[in-house]
Each structure stands twice: as structure tokens, then as C-alpha cells.
Amino acid sequence: MTSILVVSERYWPDGSGAELASHLIIDILRREKTLKITVITGSKNPMRLPGVRYIYEPLLSAESKSLPLLWLNTNKLIKREEFRKILQESDVVYVPGFMFSIIPYVKSMGKRVVVHLHNYVPVSYTAVILAPYEEHKHKIVYDNIRLECMRDVKHCIGVSLLWWLPMLIKKWVSQADKIICVSKRQADIITDLAPELAGKVEVVYNPLPPELINANINKEINDVPTFLYIGGDAYIKGFHIVMSIIKGWRSKAHFILTGINNREIINVLSKLNDKDRKIEIYPRLNRDKVIKLHSRSWAFLFPSVVEETFGYAVIEAALSKTVPIAFRVGGVGEVVEGTVIENFVINVYDINQFVKKMAFISRLSPSEVIALGGRIRDDVLRKFNMEVIRNRLIKIFKQ
């Protein structure tokens, strides 16, 4: 019996795609009879899986959103007798979030460590890298400062003082026994910037959500082309590109935008509404509500301008029979390679081609859109071999 201890500041349904992926991986591992899993998390109400022990630990609470404070709490955690006992009884410690500060202590206890990287945090302060990487690899610190200063003064001061944090994280992560990356593109970028990690990296695609694999997807689209965008007003998700497209759109269409909380932006979008161009605005929605929006959407807009590690949102759109139109960033082009979606993946910043793909979808009939969505879903289900993903994960954790 191999005992796995998961240490994570967040656990699904808290968080986003990274936390969902970690939850699905634990769901896969817990079905292996020779594995026993305990989760210590700062989330008060994790989605519990049968046979998995969950322990709420306030010291891991991510509510402060301050990594240095979170890491300082590690010193308090390792002094607790209960934690020491659980760690002593564990064979492997799995770090799927940001609790890298615990790695040196775990290694001093002679335990194996598996780190799961859903971002670029060992090589980038913001955990993202602007695309294309080849044009930004020598100015990542500058890009991080620019991105943080675009947010507000507080973030600008933070990055100016703590730009060196990735070097500390890299030092901690380098002590892990295995480092899981979620796409080859992500692995290539990280090992190019941190060659010392190369021998420990394993590429394992994120599992597909079972509820979407097994769902009977019913599209309820009308005769007005409907485009869904869920990236909020974030620059890195391409909101500025979506805004420019909406402003220039001249044919009949319906745009659904989620994650928009800024009142000024909401007012600007509201003024763009007219008889042919309807804009529907929502704040950040939970995943179930987003999936419901997919049921009435023709296409999913994903103009991200960063090297996405995987592109879960694109895969979920495809499984929902919504046609993804995306920039070829990070793992996106890789995970859709060999599928119909490839025809709708465009080089980053090629806005003219992006609009042409939207126009192509607009010219289809609702029945043609539904048929295309069905082909896309079938392609993705064929591409992702869940048994291969399962076997790779079990091999990593049982080594």
C-alpha cells in the first residue's frame, strides 16, 4: 500500500482549471486499491471523494492571496504533531498548487515529492508567459512588471519588490522527485528556462471531466450566431481583442461575456448593444452555469495571449459541442492536433483570421453548427485516452 499525502492551499470547487484537474487526478488515483490518499487543504468545503480523507487546515487558506504569507505558515504547520504524524505515515507528498515551501522539510523526512505544475511559476512571477515564448523569453521579468502594473499600484509595487520569487520556487521545485507538466509545450518552455528540472519532468495531459464525457449534450441554439467568451476583462485572456472584434462587428450576432465586474467596462459594452449586435454580460460564474451557456452558444472565443499550459476551457467547449476559435498558444495547438478544431486555431494576434473564422461559423445554419460541434466532441473523446493518462499517473506515484 502506497500512502499519498496531498498538500494544497485550494481544493475543488475552489479555484479553476488547475484545481479541477487535481481533483480529477485524485479521483483516478483513489480507485487504485494499492493507493491510500489524504488531502490537507485550506479549502473549507472541498468536493469530497469516497475513500479519500480530507483535513481542513486554516494555515493553508489562500484567502489572503499572499504566497509569502502562505509559505511562512509552513513553519507553523511542520511543528504540528498531527501533521508530522500524517507525513511520517505517507510515502509520497503531492503538491498540485503553490505549497512548494514544504518540499525541503518533506525531503528531510526521506519522502518522495511529486509537484504538479499548472503554470510557469518556477520561471515567471505572474505564473504566465506572453506568447509567443520565442519572442518573450529574454524579457519575462519586464513582461511581469508590465502585466502587474496594468492591474493596479499595489500589484506594481509587489512585483517590483518580489520579482525574485521564481528563483526561490525553482530551488524548492528542483528538490522534487517528479514534476508533472500538462503539455509538451509547457514542459519545453520550463526546461528551456530551467534546464536543471529537465530530468524530472513528465508530461501527462489533464483528465477529461467525467460528467462531460458521459453527458448527453443537447444544443439549444437559435438562428442568431452566438459567441461565448469567459475570460473576464483580463488582458492575458484577450479581452482587448474581444472588445475590438465586437466594436467592428457589423452582422447580426449575440455575444455572451462572463467574468465582467468592472462597472465602467459594463457601461461601455452596454452602449455597443443595438438591434443586430446583442451583448449579454455576466460576472464570474461557476462552472455549471458556464456549461449551461455552452448549450446555447455556436462558438467559443479563446483569444488568449499567453502560453496556456493546457487550455481546459477549449476542451470543455469542445466536449459541450461548442466550436472553439482560439489562438495557437501554449498547449492549445498541441491538445487539439489531429482534430477538427485545428481548422479554428489561429496564430496568436492574427485578429483578421480570428474574425474570418467567426464569420465562417456565422454563415452556417444552426443544424450545420450542431453537426460540426458533434464532430468536434467525437474527435476530442477519441484523442484523449483516459487509460493512458491513468497508467502514467499511477506509474509516477507508485515509483
Long-range contacts (C-beta under 8 A, 24 or more apart in sequence): 1-34, 1-35, 1-36, 2-34, 2-35, 2-36, 2-91, 2-92, 2-397, 2-398, 3-35, 3-36, 3-37, 3-38, 3-89, 3-90, 3-91, 3-92, 4-29, 4-35, 4-36, 4-37, 4-38, 4-90, 4-91, 4-92, 4-93, 4-94, 4-397, 5-38, 5-40, 5-86, 5-87, 5-90, 5-92, 5-93, 5-94, 6-37, 6-38, 6-39, 6-40, 6-41, 6-93, 6-94, 6-96, 7-40, 7-41, 7-60, 7-93, 7-94, 7-95, 7-99, 7-102, 8-39, 8-40, 8-41, 8-42, 8-60, 8-95, 8-96, 8-97, 8-99, 9-41, 9-42, 9-43, 9-60, 9-61, 9-62, 9-70, 9-97, 9-98, 9-99, 10-41, 10-42, 10-43, 10-62, 10-97, 11-39, 11-41, 11-43, 11-46, 11-47, 11-54, 12-46, 12-47, 13-45, 13-46, 13-47, 13-286, 13-287, 14-43, 14-46, 14-62, 17-118, 17-206, 17-310, 17-312, 17-313, 18-96, 18-97, 18-118, 18-119, 19-96, 19-97, 20-209, 20-287, 20-312, 21-96, 21-116, 21-118, 21-182, 21-206, 21-207, 21-310, 21-312, 22-96, 22-97, 22-116, 23-47, 23-49, 24-206, 24-207, 24-208, 24-209, 24-210, 25-96, 25-116, 25-207, 25-393, 26-52, 27-207, 27-210, 28-207, 28-389, 28-390, 28-393, 28-394, 29-393, 29-394, 29-397, 32-394, 34-398, 35-394, 35-397, 35-398, 38-86, 38-90, 40-83, 40-86, 55-86, 57-83, 60-99, 62-97, 62-98, 67-98, 67-165, 68-162, 68-165, 70-98, 70-99, 70-101, 71-99, 71-100, 71-101, 74-99, 74-101, 74-102, 74-105, 77-102, 78-102, 78-105, 87-111, 92-397, 94-397, 95-176, 100-169, 100-172, 100-173, 101-172, 103-172, 103-173, 103-175, 103-176, 104-172, 104-175, 107-175, 112-177, 112-178, 112-399, 113-175, 113-176, 113-177, 113-178, 114-176, 114-177, 114-178, 114-179, 114-180, 114-396, 114-397, 115-173, 115-176, 115-178, 115-179, 115-180, 116-179, 116-180, 117-173, 117-179, 117-180, 117-181, 117-182, 117-186, 117-190, 117-309, 118-182, 118-309, 118-310, 119-309, 120-186, 120-189, 120-190, 120-307, 120-309, 121-166, 121-169, 122-166, 122-169, 122-170, 122-173, 122-190, 122-194, 122-197, 123-166, 123-170, 123-189, 123-190, 123-193, 123-194, 124-166, 125-159, 125-162, 125-163, 125-165, 125-166, 126-159, 128-236, 128-306, 128-307, 129-189, 129-306, 129-307, 130-236, 130-305, 130-306, 130-307, 131-304, 131-305, 131-306, 131-307, 131-327, 131-329, 131-330, 131-348, 132-307, 132-329, 132-348, 133-189, 133-307, 137-192, 137-193, 140-193, 147-235, 147-236, 150-235, 170-194, 170-196, 170-197, 173-197, 174-200, 176-200, 177-399, 178-202, 178-396, 178-399, 180-204, 180-396, 181-309, 182-206, 182-309, 182-310, 182-331, 183-309, 183-310, 183-330, 183-331, 183-334, 183-335, 184-331, 184-334, 185-307, 185-309, 185-330, 185-331, 185-333, 185-334, 186-307, 186-309, 186-310, 186-330, 186-331, 189-307, 189-330, 202-392, 202-396, 204-389, 204-392, 204-393, 204-396, 205-310, 205-335, 205-384, 205-389, 206-310, 206-312, 206-315, 207-384, 207-386, 207-389, 208-315, 208-319, 208-380, 208-381, 208-384, 208-386, 209-316, 209-319, 212-291, 212-316, 212-319, 212-320, 213-319, 213-381, 213-386, 215-319, 217-295, 217-319, 217-320, 217-321, 217-377, 218-295, 219-295, 219-296, 219-321, 219-369, 219-370, 219-373, 220-295, 220-296, 221-296, 221-297, 221-298, 221-366, 221-369, 221-370, 222-296, 222-366, 223-365, 223-366, 224-252, 224-253, 224-254, 224-278, 225-251, 225-252, 225-253, 225-254, 225-298, 225-299, 225-358, 225-361, 225-362, 226-253, 226-254, 226-255, 226-256, 226-296, 226-297, 226-298, 226-299, 227-253, 227-254, 227-255, 227-256, 227-297, 227-298, 227-299, 227-300, 227-301, 227-358, 228-256, 228-258, 228-293, 228-294, 228-297, 228-299, 228-300, 228-301, 228-317, 228-322, 229-255, 229-256, 229-257, 229-258, 229-300, 229-301, 229-302, 230-257, 230-258, 230-259, 230-285, 230-290, 230-293, 230-300, 230-313, 231-259, 231-302, 231-303, 231-304, 232-258, 232-259, 232-260, 232-261, 232-284, 233-259, 233-260, 233-261, 233-262, 233-265, 234-259, 235-305, 236-304, 236-305, 236-306, 237-303, 237-304, 237-305, 238-301, 238-302, 238-303, 238-304, 238-305, 238-327, 241-303, 241-305, 241-351, 241-354, 242-301, 242-303, 243-268, 243-269, 244-351, 245-301, 245-351, 245-354, 245-355, 245-358, 246-272, 246-277, 246-279, 247-272, 248-355, 249-277, 250-276, 251-276, 251-359, 251-362, 252-276, 252-277, 253-277, 253-278, 253-362, 254-278, 254-279, 254-280, 255-279, 255-280, 256-280, 256-282, 256-293, 256-297, 257-281, 257-282, 258-282, 258-283, 258-284, 258-285, 258-290, 258-293, 259-283, 259-284, 259-285, 290-316, 291-316, 291-320, 294-320, 294-321, 294-322, 295-320, 297-322, 298-322, 298-323, 298-361, 298-362, 298-364, 298-366, 298-369, 299-323, 299-324, 299-325, 299-344, 299-358, 299-361, 299-369, 300-324, 300-325, 300-326, 301-325, 301-326, 301-358, 302-326, 302-327, 302-332, 303-327, 303-351, 303-354, 304-329, 304-330, 304-332, 305-329, 305-348, 305-349, 306-330, 308-332, 310-335, 311-335, 311-336, 314-341, 315-380, 315-384, 318-376, 318-377, 318-379, 318-380, 319-377, 319-380, 319-381, 320-373, 320-377, 321-370, 321-373, 321-374, 321-376, 321-377, 322-373, 323-361, 323-369, 323-372, 323-373, 323-376, 324-376, 325-354, 325-357, 325-358, 325-361, 327-354, 335-383, 336-380, 336-383, 338-379, 338-383, 339-376, 339-379, 339-380, 339-383, 340-372, 340-375, 340-376, 340-379, 341-376, 341-379, 341-380
